[in-house]
Amino acid sequence: MTTSKLTAKMVQSAKPKEVDGVLKDNYIPDGGGLYLIVTAKGGKLWRYHFSFQNKKYRLPLGKYPQISLKEARELHKEAQTLKAKGINPVEERRAKKQQAKQEQKNSFKEVAEEYLKKRSSELSPSTIKKHANALKRDFYPIIGNKSIDKIERAELVKIAQTIQKRGAVETAHRLLNLCSQIWRYALQLDKVKHNIVADISKKDVLQAFTHKPMRTITDPQRIGELMRALYEYHGEYSTKWALLFMAHTFVRSSNIRFAEWEEIDFKNRVWVIPPHKMKTRVEHTLPLTNQAIKILKEIEPYTKESKYIFPSSLGHSRALSENTLNTALKRLGFGGEIVSHGFRSMFSTLAYESGKFRGEVIEALLAHKDPNEIRRAYNRATYEDEKIEVMTWWSRFLEGVRNGF
């Protein structure tokens, strides 16, 4: 029996079969086991019916109109070719789906997110977020869904050069370094056979860049002008006292912005910053001077019911943004000279230049991790008395230059 071929018009006008007033699925053959199935509800499906090794199979080929008659015939022909080669099209489809599923599990995005999750106990939340945003912005749209072992060096180089073209040369270098860490992690799990990023010569494919020193002020007279400007600041009170407290405590801007009242021990005059807020992931205890305590007492009546000591003007449940602090410095006329993070460099430079204190104490106050792992493991000294001495000297210095001494 010869089966008449379907036409595009026949496919378009095909309807369900009606039996005794009840609509049922209508199987319309196109020949060679290819069927258009019009369901009782009006949907249209392409399916290939065939036998393989004495067993009957049905291979879905897609829906109409997403798959046209011409496309359905092409898919049907591909399936027939597989069958002629002794390959079961259904099993082949199943194997490809499994492979795709496995590749998705080993995709660059999956491995990268797994890596960042693992590093979350070592890196600060802000660093993890920065890495995640960069990957989401520059890498995931291009290679995110690609199996990491199928990615080639040229693809990474192209992405890095695209980042460089928008003027972010340092970022391009840093993100290639991040990719190298991700590949090194994947290598340990046998997800890749080689760290391809290690073979990329950044000096050949990217422009050179020099690290820009953190903007800061070290001239005592200019520091005095800054301190006077901060005390006379007429902007948001939370911003004013946050900058002044930062000047006296020289912690990272994130520690100031997310500082909470429960971290302050007024009785023992210390600020205890929990590990999860520290870049080193180690609890940091900072002595509070009279001047620092006074700043806290100034703002306490306004924010003591808030979670944060220096909340955002948008609501006491929200923390200040880093842009808020830097914008305030610009408004005061110091934007080209110092950023909020620059108070750390200011303290470090002048503390070392004074020659009054041991480097270990200065570094401990800055919460810097000792690069020597053995010394770090055995050094349990906290230098509490010396810390108080340095902090007292620093606050007195800031007050002195503010008053013109």
N, C-alpha and C positions, 0 to 999 in steps of 0.2 A: 504493500500500500504506500502510495506516494503522498508525502505530507506537503501541503502547499505552504510556501514561504510567507512569513508575515511581511507587512509593509508598515512604514512609519504611521500611516493613517489608521491602519487596523489596530496598531498598538495603542494609539491615542484614544480611539473610540471603544476599545474593548471593555466589556462589562462583566460583572459576576454572573454565574449561571443560576437560573431560577428553576427550582424543582418543587412542584406542588405549592407554588406561591412563596417558597422559602428561598432566600438567596444563599448560594453556596460558592465555594472556591471554583473558579473556572480555569482549567489547565489548557492552554492553547499552545500547540507544538509549533516549532520553527524548523524542526528537522535535526537529526543527529543527537537527539536527547536534550536539546535546548528548549525550554518552556518559558512562556510568559504566564505567570499565575496571577489572576485577578481575584483578590480575596473577597469574601462576602461583604466586607466593609468598604470595598472599593480600592484598596491598595494594590499596587502592581509590582511583582517581584520577578526577577530573572533567576532561573535555576537550571542546572545541568544534571540530568538523570543518567547514570551510567552503571555498568557492572564491572567489577574488578576482582579477579580471582574468585569467581562464583559468588560474590557478594554484591548486593545492590547499594548504591550510594546516591546522595543528593548534595550537590555543591552549590551553595548560594552565590550568585554573581552580582548581586546588588539590587537596588530599587530603581524603578522608573518614576519620574523622568531624569533622576540624577544620572542613571546609566541609560544611554539611548540604545536603540535597536542595534546600531552599528557597533557601539562599544561592547554590548552584550555578546555579539557574534565574535568579536576579537578575543574576549575573555574565554568564550566557549572554545575557540580554536586553540588557545594556549593550553587549556585544560586537556583537550584531546591529544595535543602533542605530547604532553607529559605522560598521559596514559599509554600512548604508542611506544614510549621509551621504557615502559615498565614501572612508571612512577604513579602512585595513587594520588590524584590531585587533592583529595580531602586530607590525606596524611601530610602532603607537602604544605598545604595551607596551615595545618595545625603546627607543623614544625616551624614555619616562618613566624607564626604568632608567638610561639614560645621563645624563639630567638629574639624577636623584637622586645618581648617582655624582659628578657635577660639583659639585652642591651640598654633598655631603659633603666634597669636597676644599676647598670654600670655607666650611666650617662655622666657627662661632666658635671651637670647640675647636682645629681644625686651624690657623687663623690665629693664635690666641693662643699655641699651643705653638711655632709657627714664629717668632713674634716673640720669645718668651723665649729660644729657642735662639740667635737672632741677637744678643740682648743679653747672652748668657752670657759673652762675652769682655770686657764692660765692667762688669758688675755682679758682686758677690760671690756665691759659691754659696749662701750663706744667704739673700740677698735673692731670688735666682731661686727657691729652694725655697719661700720665704714667699709669693711671688706665685703660684707653681704651686698650692700648697695652698689658697690663698684662692679661686682660680678653680675648682678642683676641688670645693671645698666649697659655694660660693655661686652660681656661674654655670653650670657644665657641666650639672648636673642639670636646669636649666630651659631654657637656650638653647644648650647645648654642641653639639648636632647640627643646629642651625638654621643655614642659610646666612647669613653675616654681613650680606649686603646685604638680607636679608629681616627683620632685627631692627629693632624700632621703639624710639624713645626711651622710651616708656611702660614697656616691658619692663625696661629698665635702671633706670629710676627706681624701679619696684616692687621690684626686687632690692635696690637700695641702701637703700630704706626698710625692708625686711625685716631687713637687717643692722643698721640703726639701732635697730630695735625691741628687739633683744637687748642694747642698751646700748653697742654698738660704733659710736658716732657718728663718731669719727675714722677708723675703718676704712672706713666707708661712703664718706667723702670720698676717702680714698686709693684705694679700688678704682675709683671713678668716674674718677679721674685715670689709673689704669692702663688702664682701658677706652679712654679718650681716646687714649692712646699706641698701643694696639692698632689702633684705627680709623684713626689717622693713618698707621700702617704699611700697613694694608690699602688706604688711599687711594693710596699710592704705587705699589701693584701693580695698581691698577684693579679690585680686588676689591669696592670700594664706590665710590659716586659722591660721597659726602659724609661728613664726620665728624659723625655725629648727636650724639655726646657733647658736642661743642663747643656745641651748642644747649641743653644742659641747664643751667639756672640752679640751682646747688647751694644757694644761699641761699634759694631759693623752695621747694625740695622736701626739703631736709634741715635739721636743726637746726644752729646754729652751734656751733663748738667752739674751745677755746683750747688751744694746745700746752702740755703740761705740761713744765716744765723737768726735766731728768734729776736724780733725787734724788742729792744728794752732800753732803759735809761740808766746810766751809771754815774752821771755827773751829779754830785750832791745838791748843787744849787737848783738844777732842773728837777730833781726828785722832790725838793722842797716846794717848787712851784706846782708840781703834780699833786702833792698831798694837800696843798691849800685849795687847789681847784676841786679836788674830790670832796673836801669838807664843805665847800661852798656850792656844790652841785645842787641844782634846783629841779632835777628830773625826778623820776620815780624813786621813792625812798628805799625800796628794796635793792635797787641797782646801786645806789650810793653806798649803802652800808656793806653790800656784798663786795664791792671793789676795795673799800677800806679794810675789811676783814681779810681779803685776799692779800693786800699789801703787807699786813702784819703776819700772816701765816704762810704766804707763798706756796700754797698747795696748788694742784692742778685745777683748772677752771671747773672741771666736772665735779670735783669734790666740793667746791663752793656752791655751785648751782644746785646740787642734790644734798647739801648738808641738812641734817635733820636735828631737831631739838633734843631728841633722845640720845644723840651722840655726844652731847655736851655734859660734862661732869663739872658743875660749878664748884662743888665742895672740894674736889681735888684739883680744880683748875686745869683740866685737860680736855682735849677733843679726841675721842676715840673713833677713828674711821674704820668701819668693818672691812674685812678682806675683799668682799665682792665689789667694793667700790674703789679698790686700789689696783693700779696697773700691775703691781708685783703679786697681787692676790694674798698679801700678808697684812694683818691688822696694823694700823699706823696710829701711834699715840703721840699727840703733839701738845706740849705745854702751852698754856694760854697766859699771856702777860696781862698786866693791869689794863693796858690799852685795848687789847683784844676783848677782854671781859667787858670793858666799858662799851665797846661797839655792840656787843650782843645785848647788853642791858638797854641800849638806845632803841634797838628794833624790837625787843621782846614784847612790849605792850601791843605792838601792831600785828605780830605774827605768831604769838605764843600758842594760838589755837590751830595754827596751820601745821601740816606735816613738815614743811620745809621752813628753814630759818629765813631764807631769802626767796619767797615765792614770786611767781610771775604776776604782773599787773592784770593778766587775763583771768586770774583766779588763784586762790590760795592752794588749790590742789595740784597746781601745775608748777613745774620748776622754771627758773629763768633759762633763757636760751643763751648760748655763747655769743651770738650776734648782738644781743642786748648789751652785754658788757663791753664788747669792742666798739659798738656804736656810741656808747656813752663816752668812751675815751676819745673818739673822733670829735664828738660835740664839744668836748673840753679843749680841743686843739692839740691833742697828743696822738692822734691816730697814726701819723707817719713815724712816730717814735717808739711806741709801745703797744702791744696787744695784751689781753688779759693774762695769757700764759707767760708774758715777759717778766712778771713779778718774781718768778722763780730764778730767771737768769740774773735779775737785778740783785737779789739776795745772794746768790751763789758767788757772783763776781766780787761784790764788796766784802763778803764774809772771808773769802780766800785772800783778797788783797789786804785786809786788815792785819793778817798775820797773827791774830789773837787765838785762833781756834784750830783744833785738829781736823784734818780733812775727813776722817771717819765720822766725826760728829756732824759736820756739815752735810755729808752725804746721807747720813741717817735721818736728818731733819727733812731732807728732800725726798726721802723714801726711795732712794736709788738702790737697786739690787747690786750687791757686790759681784763683779764679773768673775771673780775667782771662786769656783764652786766649792773647793775644799775649805777655803777660808770662810765662805758663807755658811757652810754646814757646821763648822765648829765655833764660829763667832756668835755668842749669845749676848754680847754686851749691848746694852741699850743706852748707855751714857746719859741717864736721866738728869743728873746734876749739871753736866756740861750742856745738855740741851737747853735747860732752863737759862743757863748763863748766856748762851748764844741768842736765844729768843728775847731775853731781856735787853741785851745789847742792841738787837735789831729794832725793837719797838722804840727804844730811846733814841736811836739814830733817826728813825722816821719822824718822831716828834720834834727832835732837835732841828732837823732841816726844815720842817714845816714852820717852825717858829723863828727861822733865820739864824740859828746858832751854828 
